[in-house]
Amino acid sequence: MKHLAKGSWVEVDGKRFYARSKLEKRYALYLSFLKKKGIIKDYEHEPEIFRFTGLTKGCTTYTPDFKVIDLDGTHHWVETKGYMDAKSATKIKRFAKYYPEETLKIVRSI
């Protein structure tokens, strides 16, 4: 595994994407493992941008790191966070408020 300073292009499971951190790449490797074991159907890296309509200041969009497709076809979102800054916390709170039908899981680095 190449060292990721701030971020770099990586390939996991035949999928090429820009990983913004080592944690993001490691989580992609974990999702690849789950897929190979038949625990999840698939996953995608940053496939969708969620907009917070009506806002003119601050965070107006949010892009979760991963969309995980479960075996039954449903999905949930995963955000990897090594450090939770105020901007990230705001985006996550707004996502919950504007998209209550979506499920978001936060994966924190230890």
Backbone as CSV, one residue per row, in Angstrom:
resi,resn,N_x,N_y,N_z,CA_x,CA_y,CA_z,C_x,C_y,C_z
1,MET,0.856,-1.171,0.000,0.000,0.000,0.000,0.901,1.232,0.000
2,LYS,0.675,2.110,-0.937,1.427,3.354,-1.022,1.047,4.295,0.105
3,HIS,2.000,5.083,0.561,1.710,6.076,1.605,0.837,7.191,1.039
4,LEU,-0.233,7.527,1.748,-1.112,8.621,1.344,-0.890,9.788,2.292
5,ALA,-0.301,10.851,1.800,-0.106,12.035,2.642,-1.457,12.702,2.845
6,LYS,-1.872,13.496,1.900,-3.183,14.127,2.006,-4.207,13.351,1.197
7,GLY,-3.784,12.727,0.156,-4.680,11.965,-0.681,-3.971,11.554,-1.955
8,SER,-4.511,10.563,-2.624,-3.938,10.121,-3.893,-4.930,9.204,-4.604
9,TRP,-4.657,8.995,-5.867,-5.465,8.058,-6.638,-5.082,6.649,-6.239
10,VAL,-6.078,5.812,-6.009,-5.853,4.420,-5.632,-6.783,3.533,-6.457
11,GLU,-6.460,2.251,-6.485,-7.338,1.278,-7.137,-7.595,0.151,-6.151
12,VAL,-8.874,-0.088,-5.906,-9.297,-1.153,-5.005,-10.423,-1.904,-5.703
13,ASP,-10.293,-3.206,-5.805,-11.362,-4.026,-6.378,-11.665,-3.623,-7.826
14,GLY,-10.629,-3.162,-8.541,-10.819,-2.729,-9.931,-11.470,-1.364,-10.066
15,LYS,-11.657,-0.669,-8.941,-12.286,0.657,-8.945,-11.208,1.695,-8.651
16,ARG,-11.040,2.653,-9.536,-10.049,3.712,-9.346,-10.752,4.948,-8.810
17,PHE,-10.223,5.506,-7.712,-10.824,6.701,-7.121,-9.784,7.485,-6.349
18,TYR,-10.132,8.719,-6.007,-9.238,9.568,-5.234,-9.567,9.405,-3.759
19,ALA,-8.661,8.776,-3.022,-8.830,8.593,-1.576,-8.220,9.801,-0.876
20,ARG,-9.017,10.471,-0.078,-8.557,11.676,0.602,-7.734,11.381,1.861
21,SER,-7.720,10.099,2.276,-6.955,9.717,3.465,-6.637,8.225,3.420
22,LYS,-5.706,7.812,4.299,-5.398,6.385,4.420,-6.607,5.625,4.944
23,LEU,-7.352,6.262,5.850,-8.545,5.614,6.406,-9.553,5.309,5.301
24,GLU,-9.732,6.243,4.381,-10.675,6.038,3.275,-10.237,4.852,2.407
25,LYS,-8.946,4.758,2.127,-8.457,3.628,1.331,-8.621,2.319,2.101
26,ARG,-8.277,2.327,3.391,-8.420,1.106,4.194,-9.878,0.657,4.260
27,TYR,-10.789,1.615,4.348,-12.204,1.242,4.404,-12.658,0.651,3.064
28,ALA,-12.125,1.168,1.967,-12.434,0.582,0.654,-11.938,-0.859,0.589
29,LEU,-10.772,-1.117,1.138,-10.255,-2.491,1.181,-11.169,-3.382,2.020
30,TYR,-11.677,-2.854,3.116,-12.607,-3.589,3.974,-13.904,-3.899,3.218
31,LEU,-14.431,-2.892,2.498,-15.649,-3.119,1.708,-15.408,-4.156,0.614
32,SER,-14.226,-4.131,0.011,-13.873,-5.133,-0.997,-13.894,-6.536,-0.377
33,PHE,-13.354,-6.658,0.831,-13.375,-7.923,1.563,-14.810,-8.392,1.807
34,LEU,-15.672,-7.470,2.283,-17.077,-7.819,2.538,-17.779,-8.279,1.267
35,LYS,-17.476,-7.623,0.166,-18.087,-7.999,-1.118,-17.635,-9.399,-1.542
36,LYS,-16.349,-9.660,-1.421,-15.818,-10.985,-1.808,-16.381,-12.095,-0.928
37,LYS,-16.682,-11.794,0.328,-17.253,-12.783,1.252,-18.767,-12.913,1.103
38,GLY,-19.387,-12.092,0.244,-20.829,-12.173,0.040,-21.641,-11.529,1.146
39,ILE,-21.024,-10.598,1.887,-21.711,-9.936,2.997,-22.431,-8.677,2.525
40,ILE,-21.871,-8.027,1.500,-22.544,-6.905,0.838,-22.566,-7.193,-0.654
41,LYS,-23.461,-6.535,-1.354,-23.564,-6.728,-2.798,-22.487,-5.942,-3.534
42,ASP,-22.307,-4.668,-3.142,-21.326,-3.819,-3.820,-21.149,-2.533,-3.023
43,TYR,-20.275,-1.682,-3.520,-20.064,-0.360,-2.929,-19.591,0.601,-4.016
44,GLU,-19.787,1.871,-3.775,-19.340,2.911,-4.699,-18.693,4.018,-3.887
45,HIS,-17.697,4.655,-4.482,-17.010,5.764,-3.826,-17.582,7.089,-4.327
46,GLU,-18.111,7.876,-3.417,-18.644,9.225,-3.677,-19.535,9.303,-4.933
47,PRO,-20.580,8.474,-5.015,-21.394,8.473,-6.227,-22.441,9.596,-6.302
48,GLU,-22.689,10.271,-5.182,-23.800,11.238,-5.180,-23.478,12.461,-4.323
49,ILE,-23.918,13.608,-4.808,-23.803,14.860,-4.055,-25.199,15.222,-3.563
50,PHE,-25.332,15.420,-2.266,-26.609,15.816,-1.679,-26.604,17.326,-1.474
51,ARG,-27.665,17.982,-1.929,-27.765,19.448,-1.831,-28.730,19.839,-0.723
52,PHE,-28.355,20.872,0.000,-29.198,21.417,1.056,-29.876,22.666,0.486
53,THR,-31.033,22.463,-0.128,-31.720,23.550,-0.813,-32.208,24.610,0.167
54,GLY,-32.162,25.839,-0.291,-32.624,26.952,0.516,-31.529,27.605,1.332
55,LEU,-30.378,26.966,1.427,-29.268,27.550,2.188,-28.408,28.405,1.261
56,THR,-27.968,29.533,1.767,-27.098,30.403,0.966,-25.723,30.574,1.604
57,LYS,-25.592,30.173,2.859,-24.316,30.312,3.557,-23.883,28.981,4.153
58,GLY,-22.592,28.859,4.346,-22.074,27.647,4.967,-22.098,26.452,4.040
59,CYS,-22.210,25.284,4.602,-22.203,24.031,3.845,-23.532,23.857,3.117
60,THR,-23.493,23.849,1.803,-24.726,23.694,1.017,-24.801,22.352,0.297
61,THR,-23.708,21.571,0.356,-23.698,20.237,-0.248,-22.935,19.276,0.655
62,TYR,-23.168,17.974,0.413,-22.461,16.946,1.159,-22.309,15.719,0.281
63,THR,-21.109,15.161,0.265,-20.830,13.951,-0.495,-20.273,12.889,0.448
64,PRO,-21.089,11.904,0.837,-20.573,10.828,1.691,-19.485,10.038,0.955
65,ASP,-18.571,9.457,1.698,-17.452,8.737,1.093,-17.886,7.495,0.315
66,PHE,-18.795,6.708,0.897,-19.176,5.449,0.254,-20.676,5.217,0.293
67,LYS,-21.184,4.651,-0.781,-22.538,4.100,-0.815,-22.353,2.589,-0.778
68,VAL,-22.953,1.939,0.203,-22.834,0.487,0.350,-24.176,-0.127,-0.019
69,ILE,-24.148,-1.035,-0.994,-25.368,-1.711,-1.434,-25.430,-3.061,-0.719
70,ASP,-26.476,-3.221,0.069,-26.664,-4.454,0.827,-27.193,-5.567,-0.071
71,LEU,-27.149,-6.792,0.418,-27.575,-7.951,-0.371,-29.026,-7.862,-0.819
72,ASP,-29.876,-7.223,-0.013,-31.291,-7.119,-0.373,-31.584,-5.942,-1.308
73,GLY,-30.519,-5.246,-1.764,-30.700,-4.135,-2.701,-30.846,-2.775,-2.040
74,THR,-31.057,-2.743,-0.728,-31.107,-1.463,-0.028,-29.673,-0.921,0.083
75,HIS,-29.548,0.293,0.558,-28.216,0.872,0.683,-28.116,1.713,1.953
76,HIS,-26.884,2.010,2.316,-26.597,2.976,3.367,-25.314,3.703,2.981
77,TRP,-25.059,4.796,3.638,-23.906,5.634,3.345,-22.893,5.512,4.468
78,VAL,-21.610,5.669,4.118,-20.543,5.620,5.109,-19.647,6.841,4.928
79,GLU,-19.351,7.491,6.044,-18.405,8.608,6.077,-17.228,8.185,6.934
80,THR,-16.015,8.241,6.386,-14.819,7.940,7.161,-14.240,9.248,7.688
81,LYS,-13.922,9.266,8.960,-13.418,10.491,9.593,-12.264,10.175,10.523
82,GLY,-11.108,10.707,10.209,-9.988,10.620,11.127,-10.109,11.684,12.193
83,TYR,-10.656,12.838,11.785,-10.822,13.973,12.689,-12.129,14.668,12.331
84,MET,-12.970,14.918,13.323,-14.269,15.557,13.075,-14.141,17.056,13.350
85,ASP,-14.031,17.832,12.280,-13.990,19.284,12.444,-15.409,19.845,12.411
86,ALA,-15.542,21.132,12.693,-16.864,21.763,12.770,-17.604,21.716,11.444
87,LYS,-16.902,21.910,10.345,-17.533,21.892,9.020,-18.108,20.507,8.703
88,SER,-17.343,19.475,9.003,-17.809,18.102,8.767,-19.019,17.779,9.638
89,ALA,-18.982,18.187,10.888,-20.102,17.947,11.802,-21.362,18.636,11.299
90,THR,-21.222,19.848,10.772,-22.368,20.576,10.228,-22.960,19.844,9.025
91,LYS,-22.098,19.380,8.130,-22.584,18.650,6.946,-23.358,17.403,7.352
92,ILE,-22.857,16.682,8.343,-23.501,15.447,8.785,-24.853,15.748,9.436
93,LYS,-24.912,16.794,10.244,-26.185,17.194,10.869,-27.200,17.622,9.810
94,ARG,-26.759,18.375,8.836,-27.664,18.820,7.772,-28.132,17.653,6.921
95,PHE,-27.261,16.696,6.661,-27.643,15.511,5.896,-28.775,14.780,6.610
96,ALA,-28.651,14.608,7.920,-29.688,13.935,8.711,-31.009,14.710,8.658
97,LYS,-30.933,16.033,8.689,-32.137,16.870,8.673,-32.807,16.886,7.294
98,TYR,-32.029,17.051,6.240,-32.572,17.183,4.891,-32.894,15.845,4.225
99,TYR,-32.239,14.782,4.663,-32.442,13.459,4.054,-32.705,12.411,5.150
100,PRO,-33.802,12.548,5.882,-34.063,11.624,7.004,-34.299,10.176,6.564
101,GLU,-34.620,9.954,5.299,-34.850,8.595,4.807,-33.539,7.841,4.536
102,GLU,-32.415,8.552,4.553,-31.110,7.934,4.301,-30.442,7.549,5.619
103,THR,-29.643,6.491,5.567,-28.885,6.036,6.728,-27.412,6.340,6.499
104,LEU,-26.810,7.015,7.476,-25.390,7.352,7.393,-24.665,6.764,8.596
105,LYS,-23.577,6.033,8.318,-22.731,5.483,9.372,-21.404,6.222,9.343
106,ILE,-20.912,6.584,10.518,-19.629,7.270,10.628,-18.586,6.289,11.097
107,VAL,-17.484,6.186,10.369,-16.367,5.320,10.748,-15.231,6.237,11.152
108,ARG,-14.834,6.132,12.425,-13.780,7.001,12.964,-12.480,6.220,13.109
109,SER,-11.401,6.928,12.916,-10.080,6.361,13.121,-9.777,6.318,14.612
110,ILE,-9.077,5.276,15.048,-8.744,5.208,16.475,-7.361,5.779,16.695
